[in-house]
């Protein structure tokens, strides 16, 4: 991304005193596709290797699992 001049373009959009913030914003924007691809690559590897576990984001986005009712306890 640096060779394309993207970081210079982002920092040029902001006033000189905010050039550091613009650079940080440019870095975050440039890294977003890489993080997305890395997440899906890791999920694919875990699926191929049968890795089980709980993902951190599942606690926020996934619907809670409903526990089956225990029919033997109803007397």
PyMOL Python script that loads the backbone (N, CA, C, O; Angstrom):
from pymol import cmd

cmd.read_pdbstr("""\
ATOM      1  N   UNK A   1       0.826  -1.197   0.000  1.00  0.00           N
ATOM      2  CA  UNK A   1       0.000   0.000   0.000  1.00  0.00           C
ATOM      3  C   UNK A   1       0.867   1.257   0.000  1.00  0.00           C
ATOM      4  O   UNK A   1       0.470   2.291  -0.539  1.00  0.00           O
ATOM      5  N   UNK A   2       2.026   1.168   0.592  1.00  0.00           N
ATOM      6  CA  UNK A   2       2.892   2.337   0.637  1.00  0.00           C
ATOM      7  C   UNK A   2       3.362   2.720  -0.761  1.00  0.00           C
ATOM      8  O   UNK A   2       3.482   3.905  -1.072  1.00  0.00           O
ATOM      9  N   UNK A   3       3.626   1.729  -1.602  1.00  0.00           N
ATOM     10  CA  UNK A   3       4.102   2.009  -2.963  1.00  0.00           C
ATOM     11  C   UNK A   3       3.038   2.672  -3.822  1.00  0.00           C
ATOM     12  O   UNK A   3       3.364   3.370  -4.782  1.00  0.00           O
ATOM     13  N   UNK A   4       1.773   2.463  -3.488  1.00  0.00           N
ATOM     14  CA  UNK A   4       0.698   3.066  -4.271  1.00  0.00           C
ATOM     15  C   UNK A   4       0.469   4.529  -3.912  1.00  0.00           C
ATOM     16  O   UNK A   4      -0.212   5.241  -4.649  1.00  0.00           O
ATOM     17  N   UNK A   5       1.019   4.986  -2.804  1.00  0.00           N
ATOM     18  CA  UNK A   5       0.816   6.361  -2.371  1.00  0.00           C
ATOM     19  C   UNK A   5      -0.451   6.549  -1.566  1.00  0.00           C
ATOM     20  O   UNK A   5      -0.873   7.679  -1.324  1.00  0.00           O
ATOM     21  N   UNK A   6      -1.064   5.449  -1.148  1.00  0.00           N
ATOM     22  CA  UNK A   6      -2.324   5.515  -0.397  1.00  0.00           C
ATOM     23  C   UNK A   6      -2.151   6.265   0.922  1.00  0.00           C
ATOM     24  O   UNK A   6      -2.989   7.092   1.279  1.00  0.00           O
ATOM     25  N   UNK A   7      -1.071   5.982   1.642  1.00  0.00           N
ATOM     26  CA  UNK A   7      -0.851   6.632   2.938  1.00  0.00           C
ATOM     27  C   UNK A   7      -0.633   8.136   2.773  1.00  0.00           C
ATOM     28  O   UNK A   7      -1.124   8.930   3.576  1.00  0.00           O
ATOM     29  N   UNK A   8       0.093   8.520   1.745  1.00  0.00           N
ATOM     30  CA  UNK A   8       0.304   9.947   1.479  1.00  0.00           C
ATOM     31  C   UNK A   8      -1.009  10.631   1.130  1.00  0.00           C
ATOM     32  O   UNK A   8      -1.256  11.771   1.525  1.00  0.00           O
ATOM     33  N   UNK A   9      -1.852   9.916   0.379  1.00  0.00           N
ATOM     34  CA  UNK A   9      -3.147  10.489  -0.003  1.00  0.00           C
ATOM     35  C   UNK A   9      -4.038  10.700   1.219  1.00  0.00           C
ATOM     36  O   UNK A   9      -4.686  11.739   1.343  1.00  0.00           O
ATOM     37  N   UNK A  10      -4.072   9.718   2.122  1.00  0.00           N
ATOM     38  CA  UNK A  10      -4.912   9.839   3.319  1.00  0.00           C
ATOM     39  C   UNK A  10      -4.411  10.964   4.212  1.00  0.00           C
ATOM     40  O   UNK A  10      -5.208  11.752   4.722  1.00  0.00           O
ATOM     41  N   UNK A  11      -3.105  11.047   4.405  1.00  0.00           N
ATOM     42  CA  UNK A  11      -2.567  12.114   5.264  1.00  0.00           C
ATOM     43  C   UNK A  11      -2.755  13.487   4.623  1.00  0.00           C
ATOM     44  O   UNK A  11      -2.873  14.482   5.338  1.00  0.00           O
ATOM     45  N   UNK A  12      -2.784  13.562   3.291  1.00  0.00           N
ATOM     46  CA  UNK A  12      -2.991  14.851   2.620  1.00  0.00           C
ATOM     47  C   UNK A  12      -4.419  15.350   2.767  1.00  0.00           C
ATOM     48  O   UNK A  12      -4.675  16.544   2.612  1.00  0.00           O
ATOM     49  N   UNK A  13      -5.347  14.460   3.061  1.00  0.00           N
ATOM     50  CA  UNK A  13      -6.742  14.869   3.232  1.00  0.00           C
ATOM     51  C   UNK A  13      -6.976  15.626   4.527  1.00  0.00           C
ATOM     52  O   UNK A  13      -7.956  16.360   4.651  1.00  0.00           O
ATOM     53  N   UNK A  14      -6.085  15.452   5.490  1.00  0.00           N
ATOM     54  CA  UNK A  14      -6.257  16.060   6.810  1.00  0.00           C
ATOM     55  C   UNK A  14      -5.289  17.221   6.994  1.00  0.00           C
ATOM     56  O   UNK A  14      -4.284  17.309   6.288  1.00  0.00           O
ATOM     57  N   UNK A  15      -5.585  18.117   7.942  1.00  0.00           N
ATOM     58  CA  UNK A  15      -4.636  19.195   8.242  1.00  0.00           C
ATOM     59  C   UNK A  15      -3.297  18.625   8.738  1.00  0.00           C
ATOM     60  O   UNK A  15      -3.236  17.493   9.216  1.00  0.00           O
ATOM     61  N   UNK A  16      -2.235  19.418   8.618  1.00  0.00           N
ATOM     62  CA  UNK A  16      -0.883  18.970   8.951  1.00  0.00           C
ATOM     63  C   UNK A  16      -0.778  18.465  10.391  1.00  0.00           C
ATOM     64  O   UNK A  16      -0.061  17.497  10.647  1.00  0.00           O
ATOM     65  N   UNK A  17      -1.470  19.096  11.329  1.00  0.00           N
ATOM     66  CA  UNK A  17      -1.358  18.673  12.739  1.00  0.00           C
ATOM     67  C   UNK A  17      -2.015  17.317  13.000  1.00  0.00           C
ATOM     68  O   UNK A  17      -1.781  16.712  14.046  1.00  0.00           O
ATOM     69  N   UNK A  18      -2.833  16.834  12.063  1.00  0.00           N
ATOM     70  CA  UNK A  18      -3.472  15.529  12.203  1.00  0.00           C
ATOM     71  C   UNK A  18      -2.898  14.491  11.238  1.00  0.00           C
ATOM     72  O   UNK A  18      -3.548  13.486  10.950  1.00  0.00           O
ATOM     73  N   UNK A  19      -1.699  14.727  10.744  1.00  0.00           N
ATOM     74  CA  UNK A  19      -1.083  13.808   9.781  1.00  0.00           C
ATOM     75  C   UNK A  19      -0.870  12.427  10.400  1.00  0.00           C
ATOM     76  O   UNK A  19      -1.050  11.419   9.717  1.00  0.00           O
ATOM     77  N   UNK A  20      -0.497  12.362  11.663  1.00  0.00           N
ATOM     78  CA  UNK A  20      -0.308  11.071  12.335  1.00  0.00           C
ATOM     79  C   UNK A  20      -1.605  10.288  12.440  1.00  0.00           C
ATOM     80  O   UNK A  20      -1.622   9.071  12.260  1.00  0.00           O
ATOM     81  N   UNK A  21      -2.677  10.985  12.728  1.00  0.00           N
ATOM     82  CA  UNK A  21      -3.983  10.325  12.801  1.00  0.00           C
ATOM     83  C   UNK A  21      -4.408   9.822  11.426  1.00  0.00           C
ATOM     84  O   UNK A  21      -4.984   8.741  11.308  1.00  0.00           O
ATOM     85  N   UNK A  22      -4.129  10.589  10.407  1.00  0.00           N
ATOM     86  CA  UNK A  22      -4.457  10.167   9.052  1.00  0.00           C
ATOM     87  C   UNK A  22      -3.660   8.944   8.636  1.00  0.00           C
ATOM     88  O   UNK A  22      -4.185   8.048   7.976  1.00  0.00           O
ATOM     89  N   UNK A  23      -2.387   8.910   9.025  1.00  0.00           N
ATOM     90  CA  UNK A  23      -1.563   7.747   8.719  1.00  0.00           C
ATOM     91  C   UNK A  23      -2.095   6.507   9.431  1.00  0.00           C
ATOM     92  O   UNK A  23      -2.156   5.430   8.838  1.00  0.00           O
ATOM     93  N   UNK A  24      -2.476   6.651  10.693  1.00  0.00           N
ATOM     94  CA  UNK A  24      -3.031   5.516  11.441  1.00  0.00           C
ATOM     95  C   UNK A  24      -4.336   5.042  10.805  1.00  0.00           C
ATOM     96  O   UNK A  24      -4.581   3.839  10.712  1.00  0.00           O
ATOM     97  N   UNK A  25      -5.162   5.970  10.375  1.00  0.00           N
ATOM     98  CA  UNK A  25      -6.404   5.605   9.697  1.00  0.00           C
ATOM     99  C   UNK A  25      -6.113   4.867   8.393  1.00  0.00           C
ATOM    100  O   UNK A  25      -6.769   3.875   8.076  1.00  0.00           O
ATOM    101  N   UNK A  26      -5.133   5.351   7.644  1.00  0.00           N
ATOM    102  CA  UNK A  26      -4.754   4.690   6.403  1.00  0.00           C
ATOM    103  C   UNK A  26      -4.243   3.277   6.638  1.00  0.00           C
ATOM    104  O   UNK A  26      -4.563   2.364   5.877  1.00  0.00           O
ATOM    105  N   UNK A  27      -3.447   3.094   7.690  1.00  0.00           N
ATOM    106  CA  UNK A  27      -2.937   1.759   8.017  1.00  0.00           C
ATOM    107  C   UNK A  27      -4.083   0.830   8.379  1.00  0.00           C
ATOM    108  O   UNK A  27      -4.107  -0.323   7.949  1.00  0.00           O
ATOM    109  N   UNK A  28      -5.033   1.322   9.166  1.00  0.00           N
ATOM    110  CA  UNK A  28      -6.176   0.484   9.546  1.00  0.00           C
ATOM    111  C   UNK A  28      -6.996   0.088   8.327  1.00  0.00           C
ATOM    112  O   UNK A  28      -7.426  -1.060   8.217  1.00  0.00           O
ATOM    113  N   UNK A  29      -7.216   1.022   7.417  1.00  0.00           N
ATOM    114  CA  UNK A  29      -7.989   0.718   6.210  1.00  0.00           C
ATOM    115  C   UNK A  29      -7.238  -0.288   5.343  1.00  0.00           C
ATOM    116  O   UNK A  29      -7.841  -1.204   4.785  1.00  0.00           O
ATOM    117  N   UNK A  30      -5.927  -0.113   5.233  1.00  0.00           N
ATOM    118  CA  UNK A  30      -5.130  -1.006   4.390  1.00  0.00           C
ATOM    119  C   UNK A  30      -5.055  -2.419   4.959  1.00  0.00           C
ATOM    120  O   UNK A  30      -4.954  -3.380   4.197  1.00  0.00           O
ATOM    121  N   UNK A  31      -5.102  -2.563   6.278  1.00  0.00           N
ATOM    122  CA  UNK A  31      -4.963  -3.877   6.895  1.00  0.00           C
ATOM    123  C   UNK A  31      -6.283  -4.630   7.001  1.00  0.00           C
ATOM    124  O   UNK A  31      -6.270  -5.840   7.223  1.00  0.00           O
ATOM    125  N   UNK A  32      -7.406  -3.967   6.853  1.00  0.00           N
ATOM    126  CA  UNK A  32      -8.709  -4.609   7.015  1.00  0.00           C
ATOM    127  C   UNK A  32      -8.916  -5.811   6.095  1.00  0.00           C
ATOM    128  O   UNK A  32      -9.354  -6.853   6.583  1.00  0.00           O
ATOM    129  N   UNK A  33      -8.629  -5.732   4.803  1.00  0.00           N
ATOM    130  CA  UNK A  33      -8.815  -6.924   3.953  1.00  0.00           C
ATOM    131  C   UNK A  33      -7.915  -8.090   4.385  1.00  0.00           C
ATOM    132  O   UNK A  33      -8.316  -9.251   4.293  1.00  0.00           O
ATOM    133  N   UNK A  34      -6.719  -7.785   4.847  1.00  0.00           N
ATOM    134  CA  UNK A  34      -5.817  -8.843   5.309  1.00  0.00           C
ATOM    135  C   UNK A  34      -6.353  -9.556   6.532  1.00  0.00           C
ATOM    136  O   UNK A  34      -6.271 -10.781   6.625  1.00  0.00           O
ATOM    137  N   UNK A  35      -6.899  -8.803   7.469  1.00  0.00           N
ATOM    138  CA  UNK A  35      -7.488  -9.430   8.660  1.00  0.00           C
ATOM    139  C   UNK A  35      -8.684 -10.295   8.293  1.00  0.00           C
ATOM    140  O   UNK A  35      -8.870 -11.375   8.853  1.00  0.00           O
ATOM    141  N   UNK A  36      -9.491  -9.824   7.358  1.00  0.00           N
ATOM    142  CA  UNK A  36     -10.657 -10.583   6.905  1.00  0.00           C
ATOM    143  C   UNK A  36     -10.223 -11.910   6.272  1.00  0.00           C
ATOM    144  O   UNK A  36     -10.778 -12.967   6.573  1.00  0.00           O
ATOM    145  N   UNK A  37      -9.228 -11.833   5.396  1.00  0.00           N
ATOM    146  CA  UNK A  37      -8.731 -13.047   4.746  1.00  0.00           C
ATOM    147  C   UNK A  37      -8.090 -13.987   5.755  1.00  0.00           C
ATOM    148  O   UNK A  37      -8.280 -15.201   5.670  1.00  0.00           O
ATOM    149  N   UNK A  38      -7.334 -13.452   6.710  1.00  0.00           N
ATOM    150  CA  UNK A  38      -6.678 -14.273   7.728  1.00  0.00           C
ATOM    151  C   UNK A  38      -7.707 -15.002   8.580  1.00  0.00           C
ATOM    152  O   UNK A  38      -7.511 -16.171   8.914  1.00  0.00           O
ATOM    153  N   UNK A  39      -8.807 -14.328   8.941  1.00  0.00           N
ATOM    154  CA  UNK A  39      -9.853 -14.950   9.748  1.00  0.00           C
ATOM    155  C   UNK A  39     -10.452 -16.142   9.019  1.00  0.00           C
ATOM    156  O   UNK A  39     -10.624 -17.214   9.601  1.00  0.00           O
ATOM    157  N   UNK A  40     -10.767 -15.954   7.753  1.00  0.00           N
ATOM    158  CA  UNK A  40     -11.380 -17.048   6.995  1.00  0.00           C
ATOM    159  C   UNK A  40     -10.384 -18.169   6.718  1.00  0.00           C
ATOM    160  O   UNK A  40     -10.771 -19.337   6.685  1.00  0.00           O
ATOM    161  N   UNK A  41      -9.119 -17.840   6.522  1.00  0.00           N
ATOM    162  CA  UNK A  41      -8.101 -18.871   6.342  1.00  0.00           C
ATOM    163  C   UNK A  41      -7.967 -19.703   7.615  1.00  0.00           C
ATOM    164  O   UNK A  41      -7.894 -20.930   7.540  1.00  0.00           O
ATOM    165  N   UNK A  42      -7.935 -19.059   8.778  1.00  0.00           N
ATOM    166  CA  UNK A  42      -7.845 -19.796  10.042  1.00  0.00           C
ATOM    167  C   UNK A  42      -9.062 -20.679  10.267  1.00  0.00           C
ATOM    168  O   UNK A  42      -8.926 -21.811  10.733  1.00  0.00           O
ATOM    169  N   UNK A  43     -10.235 -20.185   9.947  1.00  0.00           N
ATOM    170  CA  UNK A  43     -11.448 -20.998  10.090  1.00  0.00           C
ATOM    171  C   UNK A  43     -11.378 -22.220   9.179  1.00  0.00           C
ATOM    172  O   UNK A  43     -11.781 -23.313   9.578  1.00  0.00           O
ATOM    173  N   UNK A  44     -10.867 -22.044   7.950  1.00  0.00           N
ATOM    174  CA  UNK A  44     -10.742 -23.159   7.014  1.00  0.00           C
ATOM    175  C   UNK A  44      -9.757 -24.197   7.538  1.00  0.00           C
ATOM    176  O   UNK A  44     -10.029 -25.396   7.470  1.00  0.00           O
ATOM    177  N   UNK A  45      -8.618 -23.751   8.059  1.00  0.00           N
ATOM    178  CA  UNK A  45      -7.615 -24.672   8.608  1.00  0.00           C
ATOM    179  C   UNK A  45      -8.193 -25.423   9.805  1.00  0.00           C
ATOM    180  O   UNK A  45      -8.013 -26.635   9.918  1.00  0.00           O
ATOM    181  N   UNK A  46      -8.882 -24.720  10.694  1.00  0.00           N
ATOM    182  CA  UNK A  46      -9.480 -25.368  11.857  1.00  0.00           C
ATOM    183  C   UNK A  46     -10.517 -26.403  11.434  1.00  0.00           C
ATOM    184  O   UNK A  46     -10.633 -27.454  12.064  1.00  0.00           O
ATOM    185  N   UNK A  47     -11.265 -26.121  10.384  1.00  0.00           N
ATOM    186  CA  UNK A  47     -12.263 -27.073   9.900  1.00  0.00           C
ATOM    187  C   UNK A  47     -11.577 -28.319   9.336  1.00  0.00           C
ATOM    188  O   UNK A  47     -12.020 -29.439   9.590  1.00  0.00           O
ATOM    189  N   UNK A  48     -10.499 -28.128   8.572  1.00  0.00           N
ATOM    190  CA  UNK A  48      -9.765 -29.258   8.003  1.00  0.00           C
ATOM    191  C   UNK A  48      -9.106 -30.112   9.075  1.00  0.00           C
ATOM    192  O   UNK A  48      -9.010 -31.329   8.920  1.00  0.00           O
ATOM    193  N   UNK A  49      -8.649 -29.490  10.164  1.00  0.00           N
ATOM    194  CA  UNK A  49      -7.967 -30.216  11.237  1.00  0.00           C
ATOM    195  C   UNK A  49      -8.909 -30.652  12.346  1.00  0.00           C
ATOM    196  O   UNK A  49      -8.470 -31.226  13.342  1.00  0.00           O
ATOM    197  N   UNK A  50     -10.205 -30.385  12.185  1.00  0.00           N
ATOM    198  CA  UNK A  50     -11.222 -30.723  13.188  1.00  0.00           C
ATOM    199  C   UNK A  50     -10.923 -30.103  14.548  1.00  0.00           C
ATOM    200  O   UNK A  50     -11.076 -30.750  15.584  1.00  0.00           O
ATOM    201  N   UNK A  51     -10.504 -28.863  14.535  1.00  0.00           N
ATOM    202  CA  UNK A  51     -10.258 -28.137  15.775  1.00  0.00           C
ATOM    203  C   UNK A  51     -11.605 -27.650  16.299  1.00  0.00           C
ATOM    204  O   UNK A  51     -12.384 -27.046  15.562  1.00  0.00           O
ATOM    205  N   UNK A  52     -11.870 -27.913  17.564  1.00  0.00           N
ATOM    206  CA  UNK A  52     -13.126 -27.449  18.146  1.00  0.00           C
ATOM    207  C   UNK A  52     -12.813 -26.456  19.246  1.00  0.00           C
ATOM    208  O   UNK A  52     -11.737 -26.485  19.844  1.00  0.00           O
ATOM    209  N   UNK A  53     -13.744 -25.598  19.498  1.00  0.00           N
ATOM    210  CA  UNK A  53     -13.562 -24.606  20.541  1.00  0.00           C
ATOM    211  C   UNK A  53     -14.619 -23.534  20.403  1.00  0.00           C
ATOM    212  O   UNK A  53     -15.554 -23.652  19.611  1.00  0.00           O
ATOM    213  N   UNK A  54     -14.456 -22.509  21.173  1.00  0.00           N
ATOM    214  CA  UNK A  54     -15.411 -21.420  21.164  1.00  0.00           C
ATOM    215  C   UNK A  54     -14.705 -20.171  20.647  1.00  0.00           C
ATOM    216  O   UNK A  54     -13.630 -19.813  21.126  1.00  0.00           O
ATOM    217  N   UNK A  55     -15.312 -19.520  19.676  1.00  0.00           N
ATOM    218  CA  UNK A  55     -14.763 -18.289  19.153  1.00  0.00           C
ATOM    219  C   UNK A  55     -15.177 -17.128  20.046  1.00  0.00           C
ATOM    220  O   UNK A  55     -16.291 -17.101  20.568  1.00  0.00           O
ATOM    221  N   UNK A  56     -14.282 -16.183  20.213  1.00  0.00           N
ATOM    222  CA  UNK A  56     -14.547 -15.030  21.073  1.00  0.00           C
ATOM    223  C   UNK A  56     -15.789 -14.268  20.619  1.00  0.00           C
ATOM    224  O   UNK A  56     -16.608 -13.863  21.444  1.00  0.00           O
ATOM    225  N   UNK A  57     -15.928 -14.072  19.301  1.00  0.00           N
ATOM    226  CA  UNK A  57     -17.048 -13.285  18.810  1.00  0.00           C
ATOM    227  C   UNK A  57     -18.377 -14.017  18.889  1.00  0.00           C
ATOM    228  O   UNK A  57     -19.429 -13.389  18.773  1.00  0.00           O
ATOM    229  N   UNK A  58     -18.353 -15.334  19.084  1.00  0.00           N
ATOM    230  CA  UNK A  58     -19.606 -16.079  19.207  1.00  0.00           C
ATOM    231  C   UNK A  58     -20.416 -15.619  20.407  1.00  0.00           C
ATOM    232  O   UNK A  58     -21.646 -15.666  20.374  1.00  0.00           O
ATOM    233  N   UNK A  59     -19.760 -15.181  21.450  1.00  0.00           N
ATOM    234  CA  UNK A  59     -20.465 -14.696  22.633  1.00  0.00           C
ATOM    235  C   UNK A  59     -21.259 -13.427  22.369  1.00  0.00           C
ATOM    236  O   UNK A  59     -22.205 -13.119  23.094  1.00  0.00           O
ATOM    237  N   UNK A  60     -20.879 -12.694  21.338  1.00  0.00           N
ATOM    238  CA  UNK A  60     -21.557 -11.441  21.030  1.00  0.00           C
ATOM    239  C   UNK A  60     -22.598 -11.584  19.924  1.00  0.00           C
ATOM    240  O   UNK A  60     -23.660 -10.966  19.990  1.00  0.00           O
ATOM    241  N   UNK A  61     -22.301 -12.395  18.910  1.00  0.00           N
ATOM    242  CA  UNK A  61     -23.142 -12.422  17.723  1.00  0.00           C
ATOM    243  C   UNK A  61     -24.004 -13.663  17.573  1.00  0.00           C
ATOM    244  O   UNK A  61     -25.025 -13.620  16.888  1.00  0.00           O
ATOM    245  N   UNK A  62     -23.622 -14.750  18.190  1.00  0.00           N
ATOM    246  CA  UNK A  62     -24.348 -15.992  18.010  1.00  0.00           C
ATOM    247  C   UNK A  62     -25.509 -16.081  19.000  1.00  0.00           C
ATOM    248  O   UNK A  62     -25.401 -15.648  20.148  1.00  0.00           O
ATOM    249  N   UNK A  63     -26.609 -16.646  18.536  1.00  0.00           N
ATOM    250  CA  UNK A  63     -27.751 -16.841  19.415  1.00  0.00           C
ATOM    251  C   UNK A  63     -27.405 -17.880  20.470  1.00  0.00           C
ATOM    252  O   UNK A  63     -26.757 -18.877  20.155  1.00  0.00           O
ATOM    253  N   UNK A  64     -27.822 -17.671  21.719  1.00  0.00           N
ATOM    254  CA  UNK A  64     -27.533 -18.666  22.759  1.00  0.00           C
ATOM    255  C   UNK A  64     -28.172 -20.013  22.421  1.00  0.00           C
ATOM    256  O   UNK A  64     -29.286 -20.079  21.900  1.00  0.00           O
ATOM    257  N   UNK A  65     -27.449 -21.065  22.725  1.00  0.00           N
ATOM    258  CA  UNK A  65     -27.971 -22.401  22.456  1.00  0.00           C
ATOM    259  C   UNK A  65     -29.052 -22.742  23.470  1.00  0.00           C
ATOM    260  O   UNK A  65     -28.905 -22.482  24.664  1.00  0.00           O
ATOM    261  N   UNK A  66     -30.138 -23.326  22.979  1.00  0.00           N
ATOM    262  CA  UNK A  66     -31.232 -23.724  23.862  1.00  0.00           C
ATOM    263  C   UNK A  66     -30.943 -25.118  24.382  1.00  0.00           C
ATOM    264  O   UNK A  66     -30.641 -26.034  23.617  1.00  0.00           O
ATOM    265  N   UNK A  67     -31.040 -25.264  25.693  1.00  0.00           N
ATOM    266  CA  UNK A  67     -30.817 -26.572  26.298  1.00  0.00           C
ATOM    267  C   UNK A  67     -32.074 -27.430  26.138  1.00  0.00           C
ATOM    268  O   UNK A  67     -33.187 -26.955  26.362  1.00  0.00           O
ATOM    269  N   UNK A  68     -31.893 -28.691  25.752  1.00  0.00           N
ATOM    270  CA  UNK A  68     -33.078 -29.561  25.609  1.00  0.00           C
ATOM    271  C   UNK A  68     -33.683 -29.829  26.981  1.00  0.00           C
ATOM    272  O   UNK A  68     -32.980 -29.943  27.985  1.00  0.00           O
ATOM    273  N   UNK A  69     -34.988 -29.924  26.990  1.00  0.00           N
ATOM    274  CA  UNK A  69     -35.685 -30.202  28.248  1.00  0.00           C
ATOM    275  C   UNK A  69     -35.457 -31.664  28.623  1.00  0.00           C
ATOM    276  O   UNK A  69     -35.550 -32.561  27.785  1.00  0.00           O
ATOM    277  N   UNK A  70     -35.164 -31.875  29.875  1.00  0.00           N
ATOM    278  CA  UNK A  70     -34.926 -33.226  30.370  1.00  0.00           C
ATOM    279  C   UNK A  70     -36.283 -33.856  30.674  1.00  0.00           C
ATOM    280  O   UNK A  70     -36.925 -33.500  31.663  1.00  0.00           O
ATOM    281  N   UNK A  71     -36.719 -34.785  29.832  1.00  0.00           N
ATOM    282  CA  UNK A  71     -38.025 -35.395  29.975  1.00  0.00           C
ATOM    283  C   UNK A  71     -38.094 -36.402  31.107  1.00  0.00           C
ATOM    284  O   UNK A  71     -39.180 -36.684  31.614  1.00  0.00           O
ATOM    285  N   UNK A  72     -36.951 -36.953  31.515  1.00  0.00           N
ATOM    286  CA  UNK A  72     -36.961 -37.960  32.571  1.00  0.00           C
ATOM    287  C   UNK A  72     -37.194 -37.367  33.945  1.00  0.00           C
ATOM    288  O   UNK A  72     -37.563 -38.095  34.866  1.00  0.00           O
ATOM    289  N   UNK A  73     -36.990 -36.061  34.114  1.00  0.00           N
ATOM    290  CA  UNK A  73     -37.132 -35.463  35.444  1.00  0.00           C
ATOM    291  C   UNK A  73     -38.579 -35.117  35.756  1.00  0.00           C
ATOM    292  O   UNK A  73     -38.871 -34.802  36.910  1.00  0.00           O
ATOM    293  N   UNK A  74     -39.495 -35.156  34.810  1.00  0.00           N
ATOM    294  CA  UNK A  74     -40.902 -34.830  35.074  1.00  0.00           C
ATOM    295  C   UNK A  74     -41.618 -36.071  35.595  1.00  0.00           C
ATOM    296  O   UNK A  74     -41.921 -36.989  34.833  1.00  0.00           O
ATOM    297  N   UNK A  75     -41.886 -36.091  36.896  1.00  0.00           N
ATOM    298  CA  UNK A  75     -42.561 -37.235  37.528  1.00  0.00           C
ATOM    299  C   UNK A  75     -44.001 -36.935  37.765  1.00  0.00           C
ATOM    300  O   UNK A  75     -44.730 -37.778  38.288  1.00  0.00           O
TER     301      UNK A  75
END
""", "prot")
cmd.dss("prot")
cmd.show_as("cartoon", "prot")
cmd.util.cbc("prot")
cmd.orient("prot")
